Amino acid sequence: APSINQIESNPYIAQTELISHCEKHGIKITAYSPLGSQDNPARQERWPVLLKDKAVVALAKKYGKTPAHICLRYHIERKVSVIPKSVTPSRIAANIDVFNFKLTAEDMKDLEKTEFFRSCCPPKEIEWKGEKIFIPRDLCHPYFPFEECLEKFKDIRAEYQD
């Protein structure tokens, strides 16, 4: 059995169910792209930017930190190691400045509300109750496998027709 699983994870791709499963089986998690992979070539212009997300920015102001610090600390609170990518020496040095504050349970809930399904579930923008929202592209497929998404979007899944 593996002793560590490296997965893409950040507040937009929380992977809560997978992390929980790994914890139950003694498998540690390392998150890559903890800052949202803004340089991903597959990234579409209409997708939200994690480091500009209102919840992330509000917490950065609250703690006098950068949005990147908030995203990194998010993983530390979840006991997930992180691999932030940077080629800028000042950013690499600044990334370590995450051990002099903690996010509260309420902060973590605020960040968990930001989840955006991009990686394993390509997003689809739809109009829902007068608002434009993103849902996993295959949400309405009868064999859609992501239980977390099914619960979060159960109302949409029940009523939305492709």
Salt bridges, closest charged atoms under 4 A:
GLU8 OE2 - ARG118 NH2 2.20
ASP39 OD2 - LYS85 NZ 2.89
GLU77 OE2 - ARG73 NE 2.79
ASP97 OD2 - LYS65 NZ 3.05
ASP107 OD1 - LYS62 NZ 2.86
ASP110 OD1 - LYS113 NZ 3.91
ASP138 OD2 - ARG137 NH2 2.73
GLU151 OE2 - LYS154 NZ 3.07
ASP162 OD1 - LYS124 NZ 2.06
